[in-house]
Amino acid sequence: MVPTMEAQPLRRSLRLTRPLDLGLTFRGLRNGQADPTMRIAASTLLRATRNPDGAVTLAVRVEGMREAGAEAWGPGAERALEDLPALLGEEDDDSGFAPRHRAVADLRVRLRGLRLYRTGAVFEALFPTVLAQRVTSGEARSAVVRLSHLLGEPAPGPYGLRLPPLPARLAALPSWDYHRLGVERQRADTLKRCARVAARLEEAAAMPPEAARARLRLVPGVGPWTAAEVAITALGDADAVPVGDYHLPHVVSWALAGEPRGSDERMLDLLEPYRGHRARVLRLLLVGGVHQPRFGPRRPLRRLAAI
């Protein structure tokens, strides 16, 4: 992460109100080690993104989990620094969160630097989430990386990142090119529909969480799982639950009730005492590495993009 010569960045320092571990907090935001839009190393986060003012590269460093310093390059630099507290979870209020299960209480102590962040970038969160529908995480990440290299532009600043693809470029890409990149017709069509109304979807960032999720679900192909995942990432929604996930009900049922298999209904029932903080519980379980027992040999997963 040694920068090259570049125009002087804008800078901001921030005293954090609670501990922040950048690696724990932003682990799920990066689409694998090959993601050209983002890097995380030790106490440093590098992120290329767009906001209403334009493209920006943001470099954040945290010392002692309490002192954050940020540099930003590009036309969106000033706004990115204004929004820095939201990105780093300073607006996330966990004061009413009271663990009711030993597993949750233990994880809260062990993962004390984990926060819920708010990127404010709705379509940028939709882009990888739509590509993750009905496929393995590896297949989804590969598609994100390939599309980012093909359609993304060089990001401002000295770190050689690429910006996420603009909605217009994703909307214009022919279906056969999506297929060539490992994305079958259904996901490609959903992503293109989202891209065509990206400006209206960005309005969800200023809406109450329930209304925001409803706005996202107006797009055919965007269901409860996708809307909830985007709400957690872009809006910092601490209560969104991605119903329809293959693994999540089993993880919740095992962690909170000792039951190796669960359903969406059982998951919602177990999470009900945490209403208002249900996404917070899910993040603790997932980042904490909780897994339900596995029975029998794993079956090979079918690659939908190869159909």
C-alpha positions as CSV (number, residue, x, y, z in Angstrom):
1,M,0.0,0.0,0.0
2,V,2.8,2.4,-0.8
3,P,1.2,5.4,-2.7
4,T,2.7,7.0,-5.8
5,M,2.9,10.8,-6.4
6,E,-0.6,12.3,-6.6
7,A,-2.4,15.6,-5.9
8,Q,-2.7,16.5,-2.2
9,P,-5.7,14.8,-0.5
10,L,-8.3,16.3,1.8
11,R,-7.8,15.1,5.4
12,R,-9.9,14.6,8.5
13,S,-9.3,13.2,12.0
14,L,-11.9,11.7,14.2
15,R,-12.0,10.6,17.8
16,L,-14.2,7.5,17.9
17,T,-16.8,7.1,20.7
18,R,-16.3,3.3,20.7
19,P,-13.6,0.8,19.6
20,L,-13.4,0.1,15.9
21,D,-11.7,-2.8,14.3
22,L,-11.6,-2.1,10.5
23,G,-10.9,-5.7,9.6
24,L,-13.8,-7.1,11.5
25,T,-16.2,-4.4,10.5
26,F,-15.6,-4.2,6.8
27,R,-14.7,-7.9,6.1
28,G,-18.0,-8.5,4.4
29,L,-17.9,-5.4,2.3
30,R,-14.9,-6.6,0.3
31,N,-15.6,-9.1,-2.5
32,G,-12.6,-11.3,-1.9
33,Q,-8.9,-10.6,-2.1
34,A,-9.1,-9.7,-5.8
35,D,-11.7,-6.9,-5.4
36,P,-10.2,-4.0,-7.3
37,T,-12.4,-1.4,-5.5
38,M,-11.2,-2.0,-2.0
39,R,-8.3,-3.2,0.2
40,I,-8.0,-3.9,3.9
41,A,-4.7,-4.4,5.6
42,A,-4.1,-4.3,9.4
43,S,-5.6,-1.0,10.6
44,T,-6.1,0.5,7.1
45,L,-9.1,0.6,4.8
46,L,-8.8,1.8,1.1
47,R,-12.1,2.2,-0.7
48,A,-13.1,3.6,-4.2
49,T,-16.6,4.7,-4.4
50,R,-19.0,7.4,-5.7
51,N,-21.2,9.9,-3.9
52,P,-23.5,12.7,-5.3
53,D,-20.4,14.9,-5.8
54,G,-18.4,12.4,-7.8
55,A,-15.8,9.7,-7.6
56,V,-13.5,9.4,-4.5
57,T,-10.8,7.2,-3.1
58,L,-10.9,7.1,0.7
59,A,-8.0,5.9,2.9
60,V,-8.8,5.4,6.5
61,R,-6.4,4.4,9.3
62,V,-7.3,3.6,12.9
63,E,-4.9,3.8,15.8
64,G,-5.6,2.0,19.0
65,M,-9.2,1.3,17.9
66,R,-10.1,4.9,18.9
67,E,-8.3,7.4,16.6
68,A,-9.3,7.6,13.0
69,G,-7.5,9.5,10.3
70,A,-8.7,9.8,6.7
71,E,-7.5,11.1,3.4
72,A,-9.7,11.5,0.3
73,W,-8.9,12.1,-3.4
74,G,-11.3,13.1,-6.2
75,P,-14.4,15.3,-6.7
76,G,-16.3,13.4,-4.0
77,A,-13.6,13.9,-1.4
78,E,-15.2,16.6,0.7
79,R,-18.5,14.8,1.0
80,A,-16.8,11.5,1.7
81,L,-15.1,13.1,4.7
82,E,-18.3,14.6,5.9
83,D,-19.9,11.1,5.8
84,L,-16.9,9.5,7.5
85,P,-18.7,9.1,10.9
86,A,-21.5,7.2,9.3
87,L,-19.1,4.9,7.4
88,L,-17.2,4.1,10.6
89,G,-20.3,3.3,12.6
90,E,-20.4,6.4,14.7
91,E,-24.1,6.8,13.9
92,D,-24.9,3.2,14.9
93,D,-26.8,3.3,18.2
94,D,-26.4,0.0,20.1
95,S,-27.5,1.4,23.5
96,G,-30.6,-0.7,23.6
97,F,-28.9,-3.9,22.7
98,A,-29.0,-6.4,25.5
99,P,-27.7,-10.0,24.7
100,R,-30.2,-12.6,25.9
101,H,-28.1,-15.7,24.9
102,R,-24.7,-16.7,26.1
103,A,-23.3,-17.1,22.6
104,V,-24.4,-13.5,21.7
105,A,-23.0,-12.1,24.9
106,D,-19.6,-13.8,24.4
107,L,-19.3,-12.7,20.8
108,R,-20.1,-9.1,21.8
109,V,-17.2,-9.1,24.2
110,R,-14.8,-10.9,21.8
111,L,-15.7,-8.8,18.8
112,R,-15.8,-5.5,20.6
113,G,-14.4,-3.6,17.6
114,L,-17.2,-4.8,15.3
115,R,-19.6,-2.0,14.2
116,L,-22.5,-1.6,11.8
117,Y,-21.5,0.9,9.1
118,R,-23.5,2.9,6.6
119,T,-22.0,3.4,3.1
120,G,-25.0,5.5,1.8
121,A,-24.4,4.0,-1.7
122,V,-27.5,2.0,-2.5
123,F,-26.7,0.9,-6.0
124,E,-23.1,0.0,-5.2
125,A,-24.5,-2.3,-2.5
126,L,-27.1,-3.8,-4.9
127,F,-24.4,-4.6,-7.5
128,P,-22.7,-7.4,-5.6
129,T,-25.8,-8.5,-3.8
130,V,-27.8,-9.2,-7.0
131,L,-24.8,-11.1,-8.3
132,A,-24.9,-13.2,-5.1
133,Q,-28.4,-14.4,-5.7
134,R,-28.7,-18.2,-5.9
135,V,-25.0,-18.9,-6.4
136,T,-22.0,-19.7,-4.3
137,S,-20.1,-16.8,-2.7
138,G,-17.0,-17.6,-4.9
139,E,-19.0,-17.5,-8.1
140,A,-20.6,-14.2,-7.0
141,R,-17.3,-12.6,-6.1
142,S,-15.7,-13.7,-9.3
143,A,-18.5,-12.0,-11.3
144,V,-18.1,-8.8,-9.3
145,V,-14.4,-8.7,-9.9
146,R,-14.7,-9.4,-13.6
147,L,-17.4,-6.7,-14.1
148,S,-15.4,-4.2,-12.1
149,H,-12.3,-4.7,-14.2
150,L,-14.3,-4.6,-17.4
151,L,-16.6,-1.7,-16.7
152,G,-15.1,0.2,-13.8
153,E,-12.9,3.2,-14.2
154,P,-9.6,4.1,-12.6
155,A,-10.3,5.7,-9.2
156,P,-8.7,9.0,-8.2
157,G,-5.7,8.9,-5.8
158,P,-2.5,7.0,-5.7
159,Y,-3.5,3.5,-4.8
160,G,-4.5,2.1,-8.2
161,L,-8.0,1.1,-7.3
162,R,-10.9,0.9,-9.7
163,L,-14.4,2.4,-9.2
164,P,-17.4,0.2,-9.2
165,P,-19.2,0.1,-12.6
166,L,-21.6,3.0,-13.3
167,P,-25.2,1.9,-13.6
168,A,-25.5,3.0,-17.2
169,R,-22.6,0.8,-18.2
170,L,-24.1,-2.2,-16.5
171,A,-27.5,-1.5,-18.1
172,A,-25.9,-1.3,-21.6
173,L,-23.9,-4.5,-21.3
174,P,-25.5,-7.2,-23.5
175,S,-26.8,-10.4,-21.9
176,W,-24.2,-12.6,-23.8
177,D,-21.4,-10.6,-22.3
178,Y,-22.8,-11.2,-18.8
179,H,-23.0,-14.9,-19.6
180,R,-19.4,-14.8,-20.8
181,L,-18.4,-13.3,-17.4
182,G,-20.3,-16.0,-15.5
183,V,-23.7,-14.4,-14.9
184,E,-26.7,-16.1,-16.3
185,R,-29.7,-14.4,-17.8
186,Q,-31.9,-14.1,-14.6
187,R,-29.3,-12.3,-12.5
188,A,-28.2,-10.2,-15.4
189,D,-31.7,-9.0,-16.1
190,T,-32.3,-8.1,-12.5
191,L,-29.1,-6.1,-12.3
192,K,-29.9,-4.3,-15.5
193,R,-33.4,-3.4,-14.2
194,C,-31.8,-2.0,-11.1
195,A,-29.3,-0.1,-13.1
196,R,-32.0,1.6,-15.2
197,V,-33.7,3.0,-12.1
198,A,-30.5,3.5,-10.0
199,A,-31.3,7.2,-9.4
200,R,-34.7,6.3,-7.8
201,L,-33.1,3.6,-5.8
202,E,-30.5,5.9,-4.4
203,E,-33.4,7.9,-2.8
204,A,-33.8,5.0,-0.4
205,A,-30.8,6.2,1.5
206,A,-32.9,9.1,2.9
207,M,-35.9,6.9,3.8
208,P,-36.8,5.1,7.0
209,P,-35.5,1.5,6.8
210,E,-38.9,-0.2,6.2
211,A,-39.8,2.3,3.4
212,A,-36.3,1.9,1.9
213,R,-36.6,-1.9,1.7
214,A,-40.0,-1.5,0.1
215,R,-38.6,0.9,-2.5
216,L,-35.9,-1.7,-3.4
217,R,-38.5,-4.5,-3.7
218,L,-40.4,-2.6,-6.4
219,V,-37.8,-3.8,-8.9
220,P,-38.7,-7.3,-10.2
221,G,-36.0,-9.7,-9.0
222,V,-35.2,-7.9,-5.8
223,G,-36.8,-9.9,-3.0
224,P,-36.6,-9.7,0.8
225,W,-33.1,-11.2,1.0
226,T,-31.6,-8.8,-1.5
227,A,-33.4,-5.8,0.0
228,A,-32.3,-6.7,3.6
229,E,-28.7,-7.2,2.6
230,V,-28.6,-3.8,0.8
231,A,-30.3,-2.1,3.8
232,I,-27.7,-3.5,6.2
233,T,-24.8,-2.3,4.0
234,A,-26.0,1.0,2.5
235,L,-28.3,2.2,5.2
236,G,-26.8,0.7,8.3
237,D,-30.1,-0.9,9.1
238,A,-29.5,-2.7,12.4
239,D,-32.8,-4.7,12.2
240,A,-32.9,-6.0,8.7
241,V,-33.1,-9.8,8.4
242,P,-32.2,-11.5,5.1
243,V,-35.1,-14.0,4.9
244,G,-34.5,-16.7,2.2
245,D,-30.8,-17.3,3.0
246,Y,-29.7,-20.9,2.6
247,H,-27.4,-21.1,5.7
248,L,-28.5,-18.3,8.0
249,P,-31.6,-20.0,9.6
250,H,-29.3,-23.0,10.5
251,V,-26.7,-20.7,12.0
252,V,-29.2,-18.8,14.1
253,S,-31.0,-21.9,15.3
254,W,-27.8,-23.6,16.3
255,A,-26.3,-20.6,18.1
256,L,-29.5,-19.5,19.9
257,A,-31.3,-22.8,20.5
258,G,-28.8,-25.6,20.0
259,E,-30.8,-26.9,17.0
260,P,-28.7,-28.0,14.1
261,R,-31.3,-27.2,11.5
262,G,-33.7,-24.2,11.2
263,S,-36.1,-22.4,9.0
264,D,-36.9,-18.8,8.2
265,E,-39.8,-19.0,10.6
266,R,-37.7,-20.4,13.4
267,M,-35.0,-17.9,12.8
268,L,-37.4,-15.0,13.1
269,D,-38.9,-16.4,16.2
270,L,-35.5,-16.7,17.9
271,L,-34.5,-13.2,16.8
272,E,-37.7,-11.6,18.0
273,P,-36.4,-10.6,21.4
274,Y,-33.7,-8.7,19.6
275,R,-36.1,-6.6,17.4
276,G,-34.4,-3.4,16.6
277,H,-31.0,-5.1,16.6
278,R,-31.6,-8.3,14.7
279,A,-29.0,-7.5,12.0
280,R,-26.5,-6.8,14.8
281,V,-27.0,-10.3,16.1
282,L,-26.6,-11.8,12.7
283,R,-23.3,-9.9,12.1
284,L,-21.9,-11.1,15.4
285,L,-22.8,-14.7,14.6
286,L,-21.4,-14.6,11.1
287,V,-18.2,-12.6,11.8
288,G,-17.7,-14.7,14.9
289,G,-17.5,-17.8,12.7
290,V,-20.6,-19.7,14.1
291,H,-21.4,-22.7,12.0
292,Q,-24.1,-25.3,12.4
293,P,-23.1,-29.0,12.4
294,R,-22.8,-30.6,9.0
295,F,-24.2,-34.1,8.4
296,G,-22.9,-36.4,5.6
297,P,-20.7,-35.5,2.7
298,R,-21.0,-32.2,1.0
299,R,-22.6,-32.3,-2.5
300,P,-21.0,-30.4,-5.3
301,L,-22.8,-27.2,-6.0
302,R,-24.1,-26.6,-9.5
303,R,-22.8,-23.5,-11.3
304,L,-25.9,-21.7,-12.6
305,A,-23.8,-19.5,-14.9
306,A,-22.7,-22.6,-16.8
307,I,-26.3,-23.5,-17.7
